[in-house]
Amino acid sequence: MNADSGEVEGRLPEEQAVLIVEVFRMLADPTRIQILWALVSSERSVNDLADHVGKPAPSISQHLAKLRM
């Protein structure tokens, strides 16, 4: 996209479109959004994230693994 004219130049390559869809799919979970929001200000342990989000630590670990991908 050209920021000055607002026009889109060309077509987004298919590989990039697929990657963007995967990123949005990973973010389409309220718990993952809460985890990311909690990590914006500082690093936190899994147990701290679990307390903050209100979910069990193993669940938080699973979400973190998916976000790492």
PQR file with spaces between the fields and no chain letter, atoms N, CA, C, O and H, PARSE charges and radii, in Angstrom:
ATOM       1  N    MET     1       0.852   -1.174    0.000 -0.4000 1.5000
ATOM       2  CA   MET     1       0.000    0.000    0.000 -0.0000 2.0000
ATOM       3  C    MET     1       0.892    1.229    0.000  0.5500 1.7000
ATOM       4  O    MET     1       1.868    1.293    0.748 -0.5500 1.4000
ATOM       5  N    ASN     2       0.570    2.180   -0.816 -0.4000 1.5000
ATOM       6  CA   ASN     2       1.271    3.436   -0.846 -0.0000 2.0000
ATOM       7  C    ASN     2       0.598    4.358    0.166  0.5500 1.7000
ATOM       8  O    ASN     2      -0.566    4.720   -0.004 -0.5500 1.4000
ATOM       9  H    ASN     2      -0.223    2.128   -1.424  0.4000 1.0000
ATOM      10  N    ALA     3       1.316    4.736    1.208 -0.4000 1.5000
ATOM      11  CA   ALA     3       0.730    5.525    2.297 -0.0000 2.0000
ATOM      12  C    ALA     3       0.235    6.891    1.825  0.5500 1.7000
ATOM      13  O    ALA     3      -0.720    7.443    2.372 -0.5500 1.4000
ATOM      14  H    ALA     3       2.262    4.442    1.346  0.4000 1.0000
ATOM      15  N    ASP     4       0.897    7.424    0.804 -0.4000 1.5000
ATOM      16  CA   ASP     4       0.508    8.753    0.329 -0.0000 2.0000
ATOM      17  C    ASP     4      -0.783    8.732   -0.487  0.5500 1.7000
ATOM      18  O    ASP     4      -1.643    9.596   -0.317 -0.5500 1.4000
ATOM      19  H    ASP     4       1.672    6.976    0.359  0.4000 1.0000
ATOM      20  N    SER     5      -0.915    7.748   -1.366 -0.4000 1.5000
ATOM      21  CA   SER     5      -2.076    7.742   -2.253 -0.0000 2.0000
ATOM      22  C    SER     5      -3.205    6.841   -1.754  0.5500 1.7000
ATOM      23  O    SER     5      -4.347    6.977   -2.191 -0.5500 1.4000
ATOM      24  H    SER     5      -0.217    7.046   -1.504  0.4000 1.0000
ATOM      25  N    GLY     6      -2.886    5.916   -0.834 -0.4000 1.5000
ATOM      26  CA   GLY     6      -3.896    4.994   -0.351 -0.0000 2.0000
ATOM      27  C    GLY     6      -4.180    3.872   -1.328  0.5500 1.7000
ATOM      28  O    GLY     6      -5.121    3.106   -1.120 -0.5500 1.4000
ATOM      29  H    GLY     6      -1.958    5.805   -0.479  0.4000 1.0000
ATOM      30  N    GLU     7      -3.388    3.751   -2.395 -0.4000 1.5000
ATOM      31  CA   GLU     7      -3.587    2.713   -3.395 -0.0000 2.0000
ATOM      32  C    GLU     7      -2.784    1.467   -3.041  0.5500 1.7000
ATOM      33  O    GLU     7      -1.674    1.557   -2.516 -0.5500 1.4000
ATOM      34  H    GLU     7      -2.623    4.373   -2.563  0.4000 1.0000
ATOM      35  N    VAL     8      -3.357    0.312   -3.335 -0.4000 1.5000
ATOM      36  CA   VAL     8      -2.660   -0.951   -3.141 -0.0000 2.0000
ATOM      37  C    VAL     8      -1.895   -1.268   -4.415  0.5500 1.7000
ATOM      38  O    VAL     8      -2.446   -1.218   -5.515 -0.5500 1.4000
ATOM      39  H    VAL     8      -4.258    0.239   -3.762  0.4000 1.0000
ATOM      40  N    GLU     9      -0.617   -1.595   -4.251 -0.4000 1.5000
ATOM      41  CA   GLU     9       0.215   -1.902   -5.414 -0.0000 2.0000
ATOM      42  C    GLU     9       0.355   -3.405   -5.563  0.5500 1.7000
ATOM      43  O    GLU     9       0.910   -4.066   -4.686 -0.5500 1.4000
ATOM      44  H    GLU     9      -0.170   -1.636   -3.357  0.4000 1.0000
ATOM      45  N    GLY    10      -0.136   -3.947   -6.651 -0.4000 1.5000
ATOM      46  CA   GLY    10       0.003   -5.364   -6.917 -0.0000 2.0000
ATOM      47  C    GLY    10      -0.847   -6.231   -6.001  0.5500 1.7000
ATOM      48  O    GLY    10      -1.709   -5.751   -5.266 -0.5500 1.4000
ATOM      49  H    GLY    10      -0.587   -3.411   -7.364  0.4000 1.0000
ATOM      50  N    ARG    11      -0.570   -7.514   -6.075 -0.4000 1.5000
ATOM      51  CA   ARG    11      -1.319   -8.487   -5.300 -0.0000 2.0000
ATOM      52  C    ARG    11      -0.413   -9.074   -4.235  0.5500 1.7000
ATOM      53  O    ARG    11       0.779   -9.276   -4.464 -0.5500 1.4000
ATOM      54  H    ARG    11       0.131   -7.904   -6.673  0.4000 1.0000
ATOM      55  N    LEU    12      -0.978   -9.344   -3.077 -0.4000 1.5000
ATOM      56  CA   LEU    12      -0.237   -9.971   -1.992 -0.0000 2.0000
ATOM      57  C    LEU    12       0.096  -11.402   -2.401  0.5500 1.7000
ATOM      58  O    LEU    12      -0.787  -12.156   -2.807 -0.5500 1.4000
ATOM      59  H    LEU    12      -1.947   -9.180   -2.890  0.4000 1.0000
ATOM      60  N    PRO    13       1.378  -11.777   -2.293 -0.5600 1.5000
ATOM      61  CA   PRO    13       1.725  -13.162   -2.638  0.2800 2.0000
ATOM      62  C    PRO    13       0.954  -14.156   -1.771  0.5500 1.7000
ATOM      63  O    PRO    13       0.705  -13.902   -0.593 -0.5500 1.4000
ATOM      64  N    GLU    14       0.584  -15.276   -2.358 -0.4000 1.5000
ATOM      65  CA   GLU    14      -0.242  -16.278   -1.683 -0.0000 2.0000
ATOM      66  C    GLU    14       0.397  -16.753   -0.373  0.5500 1.7000
ATOM      67  O    GLU    14      -0.303  -16.930    0.624 -0.5500 1.4000
ATOM      68  H    GLU    14       0.787  -15.482   -3.315  0.4000 1.0000
ATOM      69  N    GLU    15       1.721  -16.959   -0.367 -0.4000 1.5000
ATOM      70  CA   GLU    15       2.402  -17.429    0.848 -0.0000 2.0000
ATOM      71  C    GLU    15       2.230  -16.435    1.994  0.5500 1.7000
ATOM      72  O    GLU    15       2.024  -16.827    3.143 -0.5500 1.4000
ATOM      73  H    GLU    15       2.290  -16.814   -1.176  0.4000 1.0000
ATOM      74  N    GLN    16       2.315  -15.157    1.672 -0.4000 1.5000
ATOM      75  CA   GLN    16       2.142  -14.127    2.700 -0.0000 2.0000
ATOM      76  C    GLN    16       0.700  -14.090    3.200  0.5500 1.7000
ATOM      77  O    GLN    16       0.456  -13.915    4.394 -0.5500 1.4000
ATOM      78  H    GLN    16       2.482  -14.838    0.739  0.4000 1.0000
ATOM      79  N    ALA    17      -0.242  -14.252    2.296 -0.4000 1.5000
ATOM      80  CA   ALA    17      -1.654  -14.260    2.692 -0.0000 2.0000
ATOM      81  C    ALA    17      -1.930  -15.423    3.629  0.5500 1.7000
ATOM      82  O    ALA    17      -2.642  -15.262    4.620 -0.5500 1.4000
ATOM      83  H    ALA    17      -0.045  -14.394    1.326  0.4000 1.0000
ATOM      84  N    VAL    18      -1.374  -16.596    3.329 -0.4000 1.5000
ATOM      85  CA   VAL    18      -1.561  -17.773    4.180 -0.0000 2.0000
ATOM      86  C    VAL    18      -0.936  -17.533    5.545  0.5500 1.7000
ATOM      87  O    VAL    18      -1.534  -17.880    6.563 -0.5500 1.4000
ATOM      88  H    VAL    18      -0.796  -16.726    2.524  0.4000 1.0000
ATOM      89  N    LEU    19       0.246  -16.951    5.586 -0.4000 1.5000
ATOM      90  CA   LEU    19       0.918  -16.658    6.857 -0.0000 2.0000
ATOM      91  C    LEU    19       0.102  -15.671    7.695  0.5500 1.7000
ATOM      92  O    LEU    19      -0.030  -15.847    8.906 -0.5500 1.4000
ATOM      93  H    LEU    19       0.732  -16.670    4.759  0.4000 1.0000
ATOM      94  N    ILE    20      -0.433  -14.654    7.068 -0.4000 1.5000
ATOM      95  CA   ILE    20      -1.251  -13.664    7.778 -0.0000 2.0000
ATOM      96  C    ILE    20      -2.503  -14.324    8.355  0.5500 1.7000
ATOM      97  O    ILE    20      -2.897  -14.024    9.482 -0.5500 1.4000
ATOM      98  H    ILE    20      -0.326  -14.510    6.084  0.4000 1.0000
ATOM      99  N    VAL    21      -3.120  -15.211    7.600 -0.4000 1.5000
ATOM     100  CA   VAL    21      -4.301  -15.933    8.089 -0.0000 2.0000
ATOM     101  C    VAL    21      -3.931  -16.758    9.321  0.5500 1.7000
ATOM     102  O    VAL    21      -4.687  -16.788   10.292 -0.5500 1.4000
ATOM     103  H    VAL    21      -2.799  -15.455    6.685  0.4000 1.0000
ATOM     104  N    GLU    22      -2.785  -17.420    9.292 -0.4000 1.5000
ATOM     105  CA   GLU    22      -2.342  -18.216   10.445 -0.0000 2.0000
ATOM     106  C    GLU    22      -2.101  -17.348   11.672  0.5500 1.7000
ATOM     107  O    GLU    22      -2.440  -17.740   12.788 -0.5500 1.4000
ATOM     108  H    GLU    22      -2.170  -17.395    8.504  0.4000 1.0000
ATOM     109  N    VAL    23      -1.518  -16.171   11.471 -0.4000 1.5000
ATOM     110  CA   VAL    23      -1.293  -15.251   12.592 -0.0000 2.0000
ATOM     111  C    VAL    23      -2.627  -14.822   13.201  0.5500 1.7000
ATOM     112  O    VAL    23      -2.780  -14.828   14.422 -0.5500 1.4000
ATOM     113  H    VAL    23      -1.243  -15.852   10.564  0.4000 1.0000
ATOM     114  N    PHE    24      -3.569  -14.459   12.379 -0.4000 1.5000
ATOM     115  CA   PHE    24      -4.885  -14.063   12.887 -0.0000 2.0000
ATOM     116  C    PHE    24      -5.580  -15.230   13.581  0.5500 1.7000
ATOM     117  O    PHE    24      -6.267  -15.041   14.585 -0.5500 1.4000
ATOM     118  H    PHE    24      -3.444  -14.454   11.387  0.4000 1.0000
ATOM     119  N    ARG    25      -5.400  -16.436   13.046 -0.4000 1.5000
ATOM     120  CA   ARG    25      -6.007  -17.613   13.668 -0.0000 2.0000
ATOM     121  C    ARG    25      -5.425  -17.838   15.067  0.5500 1.7000
ATOM     122  O    ARG    25      -6.156  -18.172   16.000 -0.5500 1.4000
ATOM     123  H    ARG    25      -4.841  -16.590   12.231  0.4000 1.0000
ATOM     124  N    MET    26      -4.132  -17.658   15.207 -0.4000 1.5000
ATOM     125  CA   MET    26      -3.492  -17.813   16.518 -0.0000 2.0000
ATOM     126  C    MET    26      -3.973  -16.747   17.505  0.5500 1.7000
ATOM     127  O    MET    26      -4.069  -17.005   18.705 -0.5500 1.4000
ATOM     128  H    MET    26      -3.538  -17.387   14.449  0.4000 1.0000
ATOM     129  N    LEU    27      -4.268  -15.572   17.004 -0.4000 1.5000
ATOM     130  CA   LEU    27      -4.707  -14.480   17.873 -0.0000 2.0000
ATOM     131  C    LEU    27      -6.207  -14.517   18.158  0.5500 1.7000
ATOM     132  O    LEU    27      -6.698  -13.753   18.989 -0.5500 1.4000
ATOM     133  H    LEU    27      -4.191  -15.362   16.029  0.4000 1.0000
ATOM     134  N    ALA    28      -6.930  -15.391   17.483 -0.4000 1.5000
ATOM     135  CA   ALA    28      -8.382  -15.434   17.620 -0.0000 2.0000
ATOM     136  C    ALA    28      -8.811  -16.264   18.828  0.5500 1.7000
ATOM     137  O    ALA    28      -9.677  -17.134   18.729 -0.5500 1.4000
ATOM     138  H    ALA    28      -6.531  -16.012   16.808  0.4000 1.0000
ATOM     139  N    ASP    29      -8.195  -15.979   19.950 -0.4000 1.5000
ATOM     140  CA   ASP    29      -8.520  -16.686   21.185 -0.0000 2.0000
ATOM     141  C    ASP    29      -8.402  -15.700   22.333  0.5500 1.7000
ATOM     142  O    ASP    29      -7.350  -15.082   22.500 -0.5500 1.4000
ATOM     143  H    ASP    29      -7.492  -15.273   20.030  0.4000 1.0000
ATOM     144  N    PRO    30      -9.442  -15.535   23.121 -0.5600 1.5000
ATOM     145  CA   PRO    30      -9.415  -14.543   24.211  0.2800 2.0000
ATOM     146  C    PRO    30      -8.290  -14.767   25.217  0.5500 1.7000
ATOM     147  O    PRO    30      -7.707  -13.806   25.717 -0.5500 1.4000
ATOM     148  N    THR    31      -7.983  -16.024   25.515 -0.4000 1.5000
ATOM     149  CA   THR    31      -6.903  -16.295   26.474 -0.0000 2.0000
ATOM     150  C    THR    31      -5.567  -15.837   25.916  0.5500 1.7000
ATOM     151  O    THR    31      -4.766  -15.248   26.642 -0.5500 1.4000
ATOM     152  H    THR    31      -8.457  -16.805   25.108  0.4000 1.0000
ATOM     153  N    ARG    32      -5.314  -16.095   24.644 -0.4000 1.5000
ATOM     154  CA   ARG    32      -4.043  -15.673   24.035 -0.0000 2.0000
ATOM     155  C    ARG    32      -3.928  -14.157   24.000  0.5500 1.7000
ATOM     156  O    ARG    32      -2.847  -13.606   24.208 -0.5500 1.4000
ATOM     157  H    ARG    32      -5.965  -16.573   24.054  0.4000 1.0000
ATOM     158  N    ILE    33      -5.030  -13.491   23.741 -0.4000 1.5000
ATOM     159  CA   ILE    33      -5.011  -12.024   23.761 -0.0000 2.0000
ATOM     160  C    ILE    33      -4.698  -11.526   25.172  0.5500 1.7000
ATOM     161  O    ILE    33      -3.919  -10.588   25.339 -0.5500 1.4000
ATOM     162  H    ILE    33      -5.908  -13.938   23.573  0.4000 1.0000
ATOM     163  N    GLN    34      -5.303  -12.150   26.188 -0.4000 1.5000
ATOM     164  CA   GLN    34      -5.024  -11.761   27.576 -0.0000 2.0000
ATOM     165  C    GLN    34      -3.551  -12.001   27.926  0.5500 1.7000
ATOM     166  O    GLN    34      -2.931  -11.183   28.606 -0.5500 1.4000
ATOM     167  H    GLN    34      -5.936  -12.912   26.052  0.4000 1.0000
ATOM     168  N    ILE    35      -3.000  -13.113   27.463 -0.4000 1.5000
ATOM     169  CA   ILE    35      -1.584  -13.407   27.705 -0.0000 2.0000
ATOM     170  C    ILE    35      -0.702  -12.342   27.062  0.5500 1.7000
ATOM     171  O    ILE    35       0.196  -11.800   27.706 -0.5500 1.4000
ATOM     172  H    ILE    35      -3.503  -13.777   26.911  0.4000 1.0000
ATOM     173  N    LEU    36      -0.956  -12.050   25.806 -0.4000 1.5000
ATOM     174  CA   LEU    36      -0.152  -11.032   25.116 -0.0000 2.0000
ATOM     175  C    LEU    36      -0.269   -9.674   25.786  0.5500 1.7000
ATOM     176  O    LEU    36       0.718   -8.953   25.932 -0.5500 1.4000
ATOM     177  H    LEU    36      -1.685  -12.491   25.283  0.4000 1.0000
ATOM     178  N    TRP    37      -1.479   -9.334   26.191 -0.4000 1.5000
ATOM     179  CA   TRP    37      -1.697   -8.041   26.856 -0.0000 2.0000
ATOM     180  C    TRP    37      -0.907   -7.979   28.166  0.5500 1.7000
ATOM     181  O    TRP    37      -0.330   -6.944   28.501 -0.5500 1.4000
ATOM     182  H    TRP    37      -2.281   -9.919   26.073  0.4000 1.0000
ATOM     183  N    ALA    38      -0.887   -9.086   28.897 -0.4000 1.5000
ATOM     184  CA   ALA    38      -0.149   -9.139   30.162 -0.0000 2.0000
ATOM     185  C    ALA    38       1.352   -9.035   29.936  0.5500 1.7000
ATOM     186  O    ALA    38       2.075   -8.546   30.804 -0.5500 1.4000
ATOM     187  H    ALA    38      -1.356   -9.926   28.625  0.4000 1.0000
ATOM     188  N    LEU    39       1.827   -9.487   28.788 -0.4000 1.5000
ATOM     189  CA   LEU    39       3.258   -9.463   28.501 -0.0000 2.0000
ATOM     190  C    LEU    39       3.745   -8.152   27.901  0.5500 1.7000
ATOM     191  O    LEU    39       4.949   -7.957   27.731 -0.5500 1.4000
ATOM     192  H    LEU    39       1.239   -9.885   28.083  0.4000 1.0000
ATOM     193  N    VAL    40       2.827   -7.256   27.581 -0.4000 1.5000
ATOM     194  CA   VAL    40       3.218   -5.979   26.975 -0.0000 2.0000
ATOM     195  C    VAL    40       4.110   -5.171   27.923  0.5500 1.7000
ATOM     196  O    VAL    40       5.096   -4.571   27.497 -0.5500 1.4000
ATOM     197  H    VAL    40       1.849   -7.414   27.719  0.4000 1.0000
ATOM     198  N    SER    41       3.760   -5.162   29.194 -0.4000 1.5000
ATOM     199  CA   SER    41       4.485   -4.313   30.143 -0.0000 2.0000
ATOM     200  C    SER    41       5.743   -4.954   30.694  0.5500 1.7000
ATOM     201  O    SER    41       6.697   -4.249   31.022 -0.5500 1.4000
ATOM     202  H    SER    41       2.959   -5.649   29.541  0.4000 1.0000
ATOM     203  N    SER    42       5.770   -6.292   30.805 -0.4000 1.5000
ATOM     204  CA   SER    42       6.959   -6.946   31.363 -0.0000 2.0000
ATOM     205  C    SER    42       6.898   -8.453   31.143  0.5500 1.7000
ATOM     206  O    SER    42       5.854   -9.011   30.808 -0.5500 1.4000
ATOM     207  H    SER    42       4.995   -6.865   30.538  0.4000 1.0000
ATOM     208  N    GLU    43       8.050   -9.094   31.342 -0.4000 1.5000
ATOM     209  CA   GLU    43       8.089  -10.553   31.295 -0.0000 2.0000
ATOM     210  C    GLU    43       7.375  -11.099   32.515  0.5500 1.7000
ATOM     211  O    GLU    43       7.383  -10.474   33.576 -0.5500 1.4000
ATOM     212  H    GLU    43       8.899   -8.640   31.614  0.4000 1.0000
ATOM     213  N    ARG    44       6.764  -12.254   32.371 -0.4000 1.5000
ATOM     214  CA   ARG    44       6.062  -12.895   33.479 -0.0000 2.0000
ATOM     215  C    ARG    44       6.285  -14.394   33.401  0.5500 1.7000
ATOM     216  O    ARG    44       6.464  -14.947   32.316 -0.5500 1.4000
ATOM     217  H    ARG    44       6.758  -12.762   31.510  0.4000 1.0000
ATOM     218  N    SER    45       6.273  -15.036   34.530 -0.4000 1.5000
ATOM     219  CA   SER    45       6.382  -16.492   34.557 -0.0000 2.0000
ATOM     220  C    SER    45       5.047  -17.100   34.139  0.5500 1.7000
ATOM     221  O    SER    45       4.023  -16.418   34.102 -0.5500 1.4000
ATOM     222  H    SER    45       6.128  -14.586   35.411  0.4000 1.0000
ATOM     223  N    VAL    46       5.075  -18.379   33.828 -0.4000 1.5000
ATOM     224  CA   VAL    46       3.844  -19.084   33.457 -0.0000 2.0000
ATOM     225  C    VAL    46       2.853  -19.030   34.615  0.5500 1.7000
ATOM     226  O    VAL    46       1.661  -18.801   34.408 -0.5500 1.4000
ATOM     227  H    VAL    46       5.907  -18.933   33.857  0.4000 1.0000
ATOM     228  N    ASN    47       3.346  -19.241   35.834 -0.4000 1.5000
ATOM     229  CA   ASN    47       2.447  -19.209   36.996 -0.0000 2.0000
ATOM     230  C    ASN    47       1.846  -17.824   37.203  0.5500 1.7000
ATOM     231  O    ASN    47       0.672  -17.704   37.551 -0.5500 1.4000
ATOM     232  H    ASN    47       4.314  -19.427   36.003  0.4000 1.0000
ATOM     233  N    ASP    48       2.642  -16.781   36.991 -0.4000 1.5000
ATOM     234  CA   ASP    48       2.124  -15.421   37.120 -0.0000 2.0000
ATOM     235  C    ASP    48       1.064  -15.150   36.055  0.5500 1.7000
ATOM     236  O    ASP    48       0.029  -14.548   36.338 -0.5500 1.4000
ATOM     237  H    ASP    48       3.596  -16.879   36.708  0.4000 1.0000
ATOM     238  N    LEU    49       1.331  -15.600   34.829 -0.4000 1.5000
ATOM     239  CA   LEU    49       0.344  -15.437   33.758 -0.0000 2.0000
ATOM     240  C    LEU    49      -0.934  -16.206   34.083  0.5500 1.7000
ATOM     241  O    LEU    49      -2.040  -15.721   33.844 -0.5500 1.4000
ATOM     242  H    LEU    49       2.173  -16.089   34.599  0.4000 1.0000
ATOM     243  N    ALA    50      -0.770  -17.407   34.628 -0.4000 1.5000
ATOM     244  CA   ALA    50      -1.937  -18.212   34.981 -0.0000 2.0000
ATOM     245  C    ALA    50      -2.796  -17.497   36.012  0.5500 1.7000
ATOM     246  O    ALA    50      -4.021  -17.467   35.889 -0.5500 1.4000
ATOM     247  H    ALA    50       0.128  -17.801   34.821  0.4000 1.0000
ATOM     248  N    ASP    51      -2.160  -16.920   37.032 -0.4000 1.5000
ATOM     249  CA   ASP    51      -2.904  -16.166   38.042 -0.0000 2.0000
ATOM     250  C    ASP    51      -3.577  -14.941   37.426  0.5500 1.7000
ATOM     251  O    ASP    51      -4.736  -14.642   37.711 -0.5500 1.4000
ATOM     252  H    ASP    51      -1.166  -16.945   37.132  0.4000 1.0000
ATOM     253  N    HIS    52      -2.835  -14.251   36.587 -0.4000 1.5000
ATOM     254  CA   HIS    52      -3.342  -13.020   35.971 -0.0000 2.0000
ATOM     255  C    HIS    52      -4.542  -13.296   35.058  0.5500 1.7000
ATOM     256  O    HIS    52      -5.529  -12.561   35.077 -0.5500 1.4000
ATOM     257  H    HIS    52      -1.894  -14.494   36.356  0.4000 1.0000
ATOM     258  N    VAL    53      -4.444  -14.361   34.264 -0.4000 1.5000
ATOM     259  CA   VAL    53      -5.480  -14.681   33.283 -0.0000 2.0000
ATOM     260  C    VAL    53      -6.609  -15.511   33.904  0.5500 1.7000
ATOM     261  O    VAL    53      -7.726  -15.535   33.386 -0.5500 1.4000
ATOM     262  H    VAL    53      -3.642  -14.958   34.249  0.4000 1.0000
ATOM     263  N    GLY    54      -6.311  -16.185   35.011 -0.4000 1.5000
ATOM     264  CA   GLY    54      -7.335  -17.008   35.650 -0.0000 2.0000
ATOM     265  C    GLY    54      -7.505  -18.372   35.021  0.5500 1.7000
ATOM     266  O    GLY    54      -8.598  -18.940   35.029 -0.5500 1.4000
ATOM     267  H    GLY    54      -5.404  -16.165   35.432  0.4000 1.0000
ATOM     268  N    LYS    55      -6.421  -18.896   34.476 -0.4000 1.5000
ATOM     269  CA   LYS    55      -6.433  -20.227   33.853 -0.0000 2.0000
ATOM     270  C    LYS    55      -5.317  -21.060   34.481  0.5500 1.7000
ATOM     271  O    LYS    55      -4.371  -20.499   35.034 -0.5500 1.4000
ATOM     272  H    LYS    55      -5.534  -18.435   34.470  0.4000 1.0000
ATOM     273  N    PRO    56      -5.411  -22.381   34.407 -0.5600 1.5000
ATOM     274  CA   PRO    56      -4.354  -23.232   34.956  0.2800 2.0000
ATOM     275  C    PRO    56      -3.036  -23.086   34.180  0.5500 1.7000
ATOM     276  O    PRO    56      -3.038  -22.834   32.975 -0.5500 1.4000
ATOM     277  N    ALA    57      -1.922  -23.247   34.888 -0.4000 1.5000
ATOM     278  CA   ALA    57      -0.597  -23.093   34.277 -0.0000 2.0000
ATOM     279  C    ALA    57      -0.388  -23.998   33.066  0.5500 1.7000
ATOM     280  O    ALA    57       0.178  -23.536   32.074 -0.5500 1.4000
ATOM     281  H    ALA    57      -1.921  -23.451   35.867  0.4000 1.0000
ATOM     282  N    PRO    58      -0.816  -25.274   33.091 -0.5600 1.5000
ATOM     283  CA   PRO    58      -0.627  -26.104   31.887  0.2800 2.0000
ATOM     284  C    PRO    58      -1.351  -25.543   30.662  0.5500 1.7000
ATOM     285  O    PRO    58      -0.860  -25.648   29.538 -0.5500 1.4000
ATOM     286  N    SER    59      -2.508  -24.955   30.889 -0.4000 1.5000
ATOM     287  CA   SER    59      -3.253  -24.339   29.794 -0.0000 2.0000
ATOM     288  C    SER    59      -2.480  -23.148   29.230  0.5500 1.7000
ATOM     289  O    SER    59      -2.392  -22.973   28.014 -0.5500 1.4000
ATOM     290  H    SER    59      -2.907  -24.870   31.802  0.4000 1.0000
ATOM     291  N    ILE    60      -1.924  -22.337   30.121 -0.4000 1.5000
ATOM     292  CA   ILE    60      -1.128  -21.170   29.690 -0.0000 2.0000
ATOM     293  C    ILE    60       0.084  -21.636   28.896  0.5500 1.7000
ATOM     294  O    ILE    60       0.430  -21.032   27.880 -0.5500 1.4000
ATOM     295  H    ILE    60      -1.996  -22.480   31.108  0.4000 1.0000
ATOM     296  N    SER    61       0.734  -22.709   29.353 -0.4000 1.5000
ATOM     297  CA   SER    61       1.890  -23.245   28.626 -0.0000 2.0000
ATOM     298  C    SER    61       1.512  -23.672   27.214  0.5500 1.7000
ATOM     299  O    SER    61       2.266  -23.446   26.268 -0.5500 1.4000
ATOM     300  H    SER    61       0.452  -23.199   30.178  0.4000 1.0000
ATOM     301  N    GLN    62       0.345  -24.288   27.075 -0.4000 1.5000
ATOM     302  CA   GLN    62      -0.127  -24.694   25.746 -0.0000 2.0000
ATOM     303  C    GLN    62      -0.355  -23.482   24.848  0.5500 1.7000
ATOM     304  O    GLN    62       0.017  -23.490   23.675 -0.5500 1.4000
ATOM     305  H    GLN    62      -0.268  -24.472   27.843  0.4000 1.0000
ATOM     306  N    HIS    63      -0.967  -22.449   25.404 -0.4000 1.5000
ATOM     307  CA   HIS    63      -1.206  -21.229   24.627 -0.0000 2.0000
ATOM     308  C    HIS    63       0.112  -20.567   24.240  0.5500 1.7000
ATOM     309  O    HIS    63       0.256  -20.092   23.113 -0.5500 1.4000
ATOM     310  H    HIS    63      -1.270  -22.443   26.357  0.4000 1.0000
ATOM     311  N    LEU    64       1.067  -20.530   25.152 -0.4000 1.5000
ATOM     312  CA   LEU    64       2.364  -19.937   24.848 -0.0000 2.0000
ATOM     313  C    LEU    64       3.073  -20.710   23.749  0.5500 1.7000
ATOM     314  O    LEU    64       3.727  -20.114   22.893 -0.5500 1.4000
ATOM     315  H    LEU    64       0.950  -20.916   26.067  0.4000 1.0000
ATOM     316  N    ALA    65       2.951  -22.019   23.765 -0.4000 1.5000
ATOM     317  CA   ALA    65       3.576  -22.838   22.717 -0.0000 2.0000
ATOM     318  C    ALA    65       2.998  -22.498   21.346  0.5500 1.7000
ATOM     319  O    ALA    65       3.728  -22.407   20.359 -0.5500 1.4000
ATOM     320  H    ALA    65       2.420  -22.503   24.461  0.4000 1.0000
ATOM     321  N    LYS    66       1.691  -22.314   21.295 -0.4000 1.5000
ATOM     322  CA   LYS    66       1.062  -21.957   20.015 -0.0000 2.0000
ATOM     323  C    LYS    66       1.488  -20.562   19.566  0.5500 1.7000
ATOM     324  O    LYS    66       1.715  -20.328   18.379 -0.5500 1.4000
ATOM     325  H    LYS    66       1.097  -22.389   22.097  0.4000 1.0000
ATOM     326  N    LEU    67       1.596  -19.638   20.521 -0.4000 1.5000
ATOM     327  CA   LEU    67       2.011  -18.280   20.168 -0.0000 2.0000
ATOM     328  C    LEU    67       3.470  -18.254   19.686  0.5500 1.7000
ATOM     329  O    LEU    67       3.822  -17.442   18.831 -0.5500 1.4000
ATOM     330  H    LEU    67       1.412  -19.828   21.486  0.4000 1.0000
ATOM     331  N    ARG    68       4.313  -19.133   20.226 -0.4000 1.5000
ATOM     332  CA   ARG    68       5.709  -19.193   19.794 -0.0000 2.0000
ATOM     333  C    ARG    68       5.831  -19.587   18.336  0.5500 1.7000
ATOM     334  O    ARG    68       6.736  -19.137   17.634 -0.5500 1.4000
ATOM     335  H    ARG    68       4.027  -19.793   20.921  0.4000 1.0000
ATOM     336  N    MET    69       4.897  -20.446   17.875 -0.4000 1.5000
ATOM     337  CA   MET    69       4.930  -20.887   16.475 -0.0000 2.0000
ATOM     338  C    MET    69       4.758  -19.698   15.566  0.5500 1.7000
ATOM     339  O    MET    69       4.756  -19.850   14.344 -0.5500 1.4000
ATOM     340  H    MET    69       4.162  -20.812   18.446  0.4000 1.0000
